[in-house]
Amino acid sequence: MGDTQMRHTDPAADAPHAPVLPNSLPDLTKHLQEAHHPYVLATVVRTISVTAAKAGAKAVILKDGTIQGGWIGGGCARAAVIKAAQAALIDGETRLVSIQPEDLLAEHGVAPGDVREGVQFAKNMCPSQGTMDIFIEPVLPRPELVIFGASPVALALSALAPAIGFDCIACAPPEDHWLFQNKHTVIPGYDAVPESNALRFLVVSTQGKGDLAALAAALPLASRYLAFVGSRRKTEALCKKLKDAGHTPDVLDRIKGPAGLDLGAITPEEIALSILAELLKVRRQDQRQALETTDSQKTRERTS
């Protein structure tokens, strides 16, 4: 429903230094997106008989199951909606959840947890025995590509990556910032990358201008992917220097070199394309694995 029904249930809200969250759904969702926090927007799209919430009611649900704002009804529906929201944040897929009394589920020939024609069914435990359909929409932050260096490959990456859904952060010496034409966040040097909740991919493409410093700065950063644009021999030589500097083998094993899929790339643009193809491959593999895990969990729940 409207913003007057906003409520905050985050246990951290009463902490002395807890962040002040907006009081309206539009402001709250904007705040979460700017902070790169994943969330679900749950919207009641249909109700039948007596239900606490009516069509059009909305709520924002966080990864830990907290209903951060809005209203979608009482406790009878909440558990099923939160469960669906958390699954959606794992696999990134939208869902339509239909919460119905047990006798109606039996009439349809479905059991709680079943999915039919894209609709996921759940049992309404409330005495009112109403039906409520809720659309679950996950809102995931765009992944970040952090590019170290201002080489031709780095510039090509920064130009191409946004087209496939990446936000770019460029780390380069101040004298090279003009090369990025103010299209992205540009950070002076290599060791001042800000913290982020976004899924990160790191590519070092310094082309001899601070290779070791850039790799050393990238290693401590949390990321799904870390690669060096250079030959295998050069990558191995740099890793040896990093090992001599105290970095452990398990940390150095994160570095992939040369970066990208083997497409026979020659030009900077082709090399950038091979790297982005590899990033896309990693992302899609992760999504498929998440879907398979979610499907396995659903199967176990139905058979238990």
ZAMARGU-4260 file (C-alpha; in steps of 0.2 Angstrom, whole numbers, plus 5000, padded with zeros to 4 digits):
<rodrens>
0) 5000/5000/5000 | 5005/5018/5002 | 5020/5025/5010 | 5011/5028/5026 | 5012/5010/5030
5) 5031/5009/5029 | 5039/5001/5044 | 5057/4996/5048 | 5061/4979/5056 | 5080/4979/5054
10) 5087/4975/5071 | 5102/4986/5068 | 5090/5001/5066 | 5091/5005/5085 | 5110/5004/5085
15) 5118/5021/5090 | 5127/5022/5073 | 5115/5013/5062 | 5112/5022/5045 | 5096/5032/5043
20) 5085/5024/5030 | 5072/5033/5019 | 5054/5033/5025 | 5046/5030/5007 | 5048/5015/4996
25) 5054/5025/4981 | 5068/5033/4992 | 5072/5017/5000 | 5074/5007/4984 | 5085/5021/4977
30) 5096/5021/4993 | 5098/5002/4992 | 5103/5003/4973 | 5115/5017/4976 | 5123/5007/4990
35) 5124/4991/4979 | 5113/4981/4991 | 5102/4967/4983 | 5084/4967/4987 | 5067/4960/4982
40) 5052/4971/4978 | 5037/4960/4982 | 5020/4966/4975 | 5003/4959/4979 | 4994/4957/4962
45) 4978/4948/4966 | 4968/4944/4982 | 4953/4933/4984 | 4942/4933/4999 | 4948/4940/5015
50) 4967/4945/5016 | 4977/4957/5026 | 4985/4965/5011 | 4976/4971/4995 | 4982/4971/4977
55) 4995/4985/4974 | 5003/4982/4992 | 5022/4982/4991 | 5036/4978/5002 | 5055/4978/5001
60) 5064/4962/5007 | 5082/4961/5010 | 5094/4946/5008 | 5093/4941/5026 | 5074/4940/5025
65) 5071/4957/5033 | 5055/4966/5027 | 5064/4983/5027 | 5049/4993/5022 | 5031/4992/5015
70) 5017/4979/5019 | 5012/4963/5011 | 5001/4956/5025 | 5002/4947/5041 | 5013/4932/5047
75) 5002/4920/5037 | 5009/4925/5021 | 5026/4932/5026 | 5036/4916/5028 | 5032/4910/5010
80) 5035/4927/5003 | 5052/4929/5012 | 5057/4911/5007 | 5053/4915/4988 | 5062/4932/4990
85) 5078/4924/4996 | 5078/4911/4982 | 5075/4925/4970 | 5091/4934/4976 | 5101/4918/4974
90) 5096/4914/4956 | 5090/4932/4950 | 5074/4925/4943 | 5057/4933/4945 | 5043/4923/4953
95) 5024/4923/4955 | 5019/4915/4972 | 5001/4910/4975 | 4997/4908/4993 | 4980/4898/4994
100) 4971/4888/5007 | 4974/4869/5008 | 4957/4864/5000 | 4960/4875/4985 | 4978/4868/4982
105) 4970/4851/4982 | 4957/4856/4969 | 4971/4862/4958 | 4981/4846/4961 | 4996/4855/4968
110) 5005/4854/4984 | 5014/4868/4994 | 5031/4871/4985 | 5025/4865/4968 | 5028/4876/4952
115) 5016/4875/4938 | 5016/4886/4923 | 5028/4898/4931 | 5017/4899/4947 | 5024/4894/4964
120) 5011/4888/4976 | 5011/4890/4995 | 4999/4886/5009 | 4989/4899/5018 | 4989/4895/5036
125) 4978/4910/5041 | 4960/4906/5048 | 4953/4919/5034 | 4958/4906/5021 | 4960/4919/5008
130) 4971/4918/4992 | 4985/4931/4988 | 4996/4931/4973 | 5013/4940/4975 | 5025/4945/4961
135) 5043/4943/4967 | 5055/4954/4958 | 5074/4953/4963 | 5084/4969/4960 | 5102/4965/4960
140) 5116/4977/4959 | 5126/4979/4942 | 5142/4970/4944 | 5158/4981/4944 | 5173/4979/4933
145) 5188/4987/4941 | 5201/4991/4928 | 5219/4994/4933 | 5229/5004/4920 | 5226/5016/4905
150) 5233/5005/4892 | 5223/5003/4875 | 5216/4986/4881 | 5210/4995/4897 | 5202/5009/4887
155) 5193/4997/4876 | 5187/4987/4891 | 5180/5003/4899 | 5171/5007/4882 | 5163/4990/4880
160) 5159/4983/4897 | 5144/4995/4901 | 5135/4987/4885 | 5134/4970/4894 | 5129/4976/4911
165) 5145/4981/4920 | 5148/4997/4930 | 5167/5002/4927 | 5179/5009/4939 | 5196/5014/4932
170) 5212/5015/4942 | 5226/5024/4934 | 5239/5037/4937 | 5232/5055/4937 | 5241/5060/4921
175) 5231/5047/4912 | 5213/5051/4918 | 5209/5061/4903 | 5210/5046/4893 | 5193/5039/4901
180) 5184/5055/4896 | 5175/5056/4912 | 5163/5042/4907 | 5167/5032/4923 | 5173/5033/4941
185) 5192/5036/4939 | 5203/5033/4954 | 5221/5041/4956 | 5233/5027/4957 | 5230/5008/4961
190) 5228/5007/4980 | 5212/5018/4984 | 5198/5007/4977 | 5183/5010/4988 | 5173/4996/4997
195) 5158/4989/4988 | 5144/4977/4990 | 5143/4974/4971 | 5150/4958/4963 | 5167/4963/4957
200) 5178/4958/4943 | 5196/4964/4942 | 5207/4966/4927 | 5225/4973/4928 | 5230/4980/4911
205) 5244/4992/4915 | 5256/4987/4901 | 5272/4989/4910 | 5266/5005/4919 | 5266/4999/4937
210) 5261/4980/4934 | 5268/4974/4951 | 5260/4988/4961 | 5243/4986/4952 | 5243/4967/4955
215) 5248/4970/4974 | 5234/4982/4976 | 5221/4970/4967 | 5225/4955/4977 | 5217/4960/4994
220) 5201/4965/4986 | 5186/4954/4986 | 5182/4948/4969 | 5175/4934/4958 | 5188/4936/4945
225) 5206/4943/4944 | 5216/4943/4928 | 5232/4951/4921 | 5233/4956/4903 | 5250/4950/4898
230) 5259/4934/4893 | 5259/4918/4903 | 5278/4921/4906 | 5276/4938/4912 | 5262/4933/4923
235) 5273/4920/4931 | 5287/4932/4933 | 5276/4944/4942 | 5268/4931/4953 | 5286/4926/4958
240) 5290/4943/4964 | 5274/4944/4973 | 5278/4928/4982 | 5295/4934/4987 | 5286/4949/4994
245) 5276/4938/5006 | 5260/4934/4996 | 5255/4916/4999 | 5252/4903/4984 | 5234/4901/4987
250) 5232/4920/4985 | 5242/4921/4970 | 5232/4907/4962 | 5218/4919/4960 | 5227/4928/4946
255) 5223/4922/4929 | 5235/4926/4915 | 5234/4929/4901 | 5216/4936/4904 | 5202/4932/4893
260) 5196/4917/4882 | 5208/4911/4869 | 5199/4919/4853 | 5215/4922/4844 | 5213/4941/4848
265) 5226/4953/4842 | 5220/4971/4843 | 5216/4980/4860 | 5197/4979/4855 | 5198/4960/4852
270) 5208/4957/4868 | 5195/4967/4877 | 5181/4957/4869 | 5189/4941/4874 | 5191/4946/4892
275) 5172/4952/4892 | 5167/4935/4885 | 5176/4927/4899 | 5168/4938/4912 | 5151/4934/4904
280) 5155/4915/4904 | 5159/4916/4923 | 5143/4926/4927 | 5132/4914/4917 | 5140/4899/4925
285) 5137/4906/4942 | 5119/4909/4938 | 5116/4892/4931 | 5124/4884/4947 | 5112/4895/4958
290) 5097/4889/4948 | 5102/4871/4949 | 5105/4873/4968 | 5088/4881/4970 | 5079/4867/4960
295) 5088/4854/4970 | 5082/4862/4986 | 5064/4863/4980 | 5065/4844/4975 | 5071/4840/4992
300) 5057/4850/5001 | 5044/4842/4990 | 5050/4824/4994 | 5053/4827/5012
</rodrens>
